């Protein structure tokens, strides 16, 4: 039991540190996802803001992998681990779409 409490405490501390680093939220991100987002944007005429070019945009408590504000398009990169979060991702997407009135693109990766 003490071990579980220790892990939970470390997770809470890590989350707090990420949120307050430099006075802004600094979520973890996948650098390979940024490459995919850039490639998709260039191919399809989008200019997505993401973690490596201005930071992930936050909307109603969610960090977006990429967002083209001018065209009001969100892009999310689903790594294989997302297969365990299908319901969560669907609910999250619906909330974001309703809030922004945006188009939503999902890219799935194999790695």
C-alpha positions in Angstrom: 0.0 0.0 0.0 2.8 2.4 0.9 4.3 1.8 -2.6 1.1 2.7 -4.4 0.9 5.9 -2.4 4.5 6.8 -3.2 3.8 6.3 -7.0 0.6 8.4 -6.8 2.5 11.1 -5.0 5.3 11.2 -7.5 2.7 11.4 -10.4 1.0 14.3 -8.7 4.3 16.1 -8.1 5.4 15.5 -11.7 2.1 16.9 -13.0 2.4 20.0 -10.8 6.0 20.6 -12.0 4.9 20.3 -15.6 2.0 22.6 -15.1 4.0 25.3 -13.4 7.3 25.1 -15.3 7.9 28.6 -16.7 4.5 29.6 -15.6 2.7 27.6 -18.3 1.4 24.2 -18.9 4.1 22.0 -20.5 2.5 18.7 -21.4 4.6 15.7 -22.6 4.6 15.3 -26.3 5.8 13.0 -29.0 8.4 14.7 -31.3 7.6 12.2 -34.1 4.0 13.3 -33.9 5.2 16.9 -34.7 6.9 15.6 -37.8 3.8 13.8 -39.0 1.7 17.0 -38.3 4.1 19.1 -40.2 4.1 16.7 -43.2 0.3 16.5 -43.2 0.0 20.2 -43.0 2.3 20.9 -45.9 0.6 18.2 -48.0 -2.9 19.5 -47.3 -2.4 23.2 -47.0 -2.6 23.6 -43.2 -0.4 25.6 -40.8 -0.7 23.7 -37.5 0.6 25.0 -34.3 2.1 22.2 -32.2 4.5 21.5 -29.4 7.6 22.4 -31.3 6.4 25.6 -33.0 4.5 27.7 -30.5 3.3 25.0 -28.1 0.2 22.9 -28.0 -3.0 25.0 -27.9 -5.1 24.3 -24.8 -8.9 24.1 -25.2 -11.4 23.4 -22.4 -8.6 21.7 -20.4 -7.2 19.6 -23.3 -3.9 20.0 -25.1 -4.3 19.7 -28.8 -1.5 17.9 -30.8 -2.0 20.5 -33.6 -4.3 23.3 -34.4 -4.7 25.5 -37.4 -6.5 28.5 -36.0 -7.1 30.2 -39.3 -8.8 27.2 -40.8 -10.2 26.0 -37.4 -8.8 22.5 -37.8 -7.6 20.2 -35.0 -5.2 17.3 -35.7 -4.5 14.5 -33.3 -1.9 11.8 -33.7 -3.1 8.4 -32.2 -0.2 6.2 -31.3 -0.9 2.5 -30.7 -1.6 3.1 -27.0 -4.8 5.0 -28.1 -6.5 1.7 -28.8 -7.0 1.5 -25.0 -8.6 5.0 -24.9 -11.2 4.8 -27.7 -14.1 5.9 -25.6 -12.1 8.7 -23.9 -10.8 9.9 -27.3 -14.3 9.9 -28.8 -15.7 11.9 -25.9 -12.7 14.3 -25.9 -13.1 14.9 -29.7 -16.8 15.5 -29.4 -16.3 18.1 -26.6 -13.6 19.9 -28.6 -15.6 19.9 -31.8 -18.6 21.3 -30.0 -16.6 24.0 -28.3 -14.6 25.1 -31.4 -17.0 24.2 -34.1 -13.9 22.8 -35.9 -13.0 20.1 -38.3 -11.1 17.2 -36.6 -8.4 15.1 -38.2 -7.0 11.9 -36.6 -3.8 10.3 -37.8 -3.0 6.8 -36.6 0.6 5.6 -36.3 2.0 2.1 -36.2 4.8 2.8 -33.8 
